[in-house]
Amino acid sequence: MMTKHTVLYVEDDPDSIMLVENAFERLPQVNLVTATDGAEGLKIAQNTVLHLIILDINLPDIDGYEILKRLQKLSVVEGIPVIAYTSMALLQEKQKGLKAGFTDYLSKPMRLKDFISAIKGHLSIQEPGAASQDGNPTNISLGSTSSTRSVVP
């Protein structure tokens, strides 16, 4: 039986929400919950069993850094990875985000393969057929696969 993971994505841009929803369709073992502002995201985080939180930095009511600070004070989300997913792609921004306590810092625009790999890594989702030396399944931990470069057409 497949274990379901619940991921909260806090994002105000409808196009970004749609892209992430489409990416999560490739992860049937993950239930994606979305919030369109920080207040709604905090409420969901307090009342839902989560396995991962993905935050945009630029939100209309509370920025991602403030949401992260508030999440860090909630015992119900202790130990849950919190990923920044933002268009602020400069190296200084990534360093600032990681120093603030984000588990990972992923840059928009999305590179689908890297995004999915990062999500799987943070959720420790097993790849089908992956096995260790002794034949038992292993968790694939891919760590951070984020990029700090943004490609502009």
C-alpha positions in Angstrom: 0.0 0.0 0.0 1.3 3.4 -1.0 1.8 6.0 1.8 0.2 9.3 1.0 2.3 12.5 1.7 0.6 15.8 2.2 2.3 18.9 0.8 1.2 22.5 1.4 2.0 25.0 -1.4 1.5 28.7 -0.5 1.4 30.8 -3.7 -0.7 33.7 -4.9 0.0 33.4 -8.7 -2.6 31.2 -10.4 -0.2 30.2 -13.2 2.4 29.1 -10.7 -0.2 27.1 -8.8 -1.3 25.4 -12.1 2.3 24.5 -13.0 3.0 23.0 -9.6 -0.4 21.1 -9.6 0.6 19.7 -13.0 4.0 18.6 -11.6 2.4 16.9 -8.7 0.2 14.8 -11.0 3.4 12.8 -11.6 3.5 12.0 -7.9 0.3 10.0 -7.2 1.6 9.3 -3.6 1.4 13.0 -2.8 -1.7 15.1 -1.9 -1.1 18.7 -2.8 -3.0 21.4 -0.7 -2.7 25.0 -1.9 -3.2 28.3 -0.1 -3.2 31.7 -1.9 -1.9 33.8 0.9 0.2 33.5 4.0 -2.6 33.7 6.5 -4.4 30.8 4.8 -1.2 28.9 4.6 -0.5 29.3 8.3 -4.0 28.2 9.2 -3.7 25.1 7.0 -0.3 24.3 8.6 -1.7 24.4 12.1 -4.7 22.2 11.2 -3.3 19.6 8.7 -0.8 16.8 9.1 1.9 17.9 6.6 5.1 16.3 5.3 6.5 19.2 3.3 5.7 22.9 2.9 6.6 25.0 -0.2 6.5 28.8 0.1 6.6 31.6 -2.4 8.6 34.5 -1.0 6.5 37.3 -2.5 3.0 37.0 -1.2 0.3 39.8 -0.9 -0.2 39.7 2.9 2.8 38.1 4.6 6.1 37.4 2.9 7.7 33.9 2.9 10.4 34.8 5.4 7.8 36.0 8.0 5.7 32.8 7.3 8.8 30.7 7.9 9.5 32.5 11.2 5.9 31.8 12.3 6.1 28.2 11.2 9.3 27.7 13.2 7.4 28.6 16.4 4.7 25.9 15.7 5.3 22.5 17.3 2.9 20.9 14.8 5.3 21.6 11.9 8.5 20.9 13.8 10.9 18.8 11.6 8.9 19.4 8.4 11.0 20.6 5.5 10.1 24.1 4.3 11.2 24.9 0.8 11.3 28.4 -0.7 10.1 28.4 -4.3 10.5 31.8 -5.8 11.5 33.9 -8.8 14.1 35.6 -6.7 17.0 33.5 -8.1 20.2 35.4 -7.3 22.8 33.6 -5.3 22.5 36.2 -2.5 18.8 35.5 -2.2 19.4 31.7 -2.0 22.0 32.2 0.7 19.6 34.5 2.6 16.8 31.9 2.4 19.0 29.0 3.6 20.4 31.1 6.4 16.8 32.0 7.5 16.0 28.3 7.8 14.5 27.2 4.6 15.4 23.5 4.0 15.9 24.2 0.3 15.6 27.1 -2.1 14.2 26.3 -5.6 14.1 29.0 -8.3 11.4 29.7 -10.8 11.0 29.1 -13.7 10.5 25.4 -12.9 12.7 22.8 -14.4 10.3 19.9 -14.0 12.8 17.1 -13.6 14.8 19.0 -11.0 11.6 20.1 -9.2 10.2 16.6 -8.9 13.6 15.2 -7.9 13.8 17.8 -5.1 10.3 17.0 -3.9 10.9 13.2 -3.9 14.2 13.8 -2.1 12.6 15.8 0.7 9.8 13.3 1.1 12.1 10.3 0.8 9.8 8.8 -1.8 11.1 5.5 -3.1 11.7 5.1 -6.8 10.0 2.0 -8.3 12.4 -0.9 -8.4 15.1 0.9 -6.4 16.8 -1.6 -4.1 19.9 -1.7 -1.9 22.7 -4.2 -2.1 20.7 -6.6 0.1 17.7 -6.4 -2.2 15.6 -4.4 0.1 14.1 -1.1 -1.2 16.0 2.0 -0.4 14.9 5.6 -0.2 16.3 7.9 -2.8 17.6 11.0 -1.2 18.6 13.5 -3.8 19.2 16.5 -1.6 19.1 20.0 -3.1 18.8 20.1 -6.9 17.9 23.7 -7.1 19.4 26.1 -9.6 20.2 29.7 -9.0 20.1 30.6 -12.7 17.0 31.8 -14.4 16.6 31.4 -18.1 14.9 34.3 -19.8 13.6 33.7 -23.4 
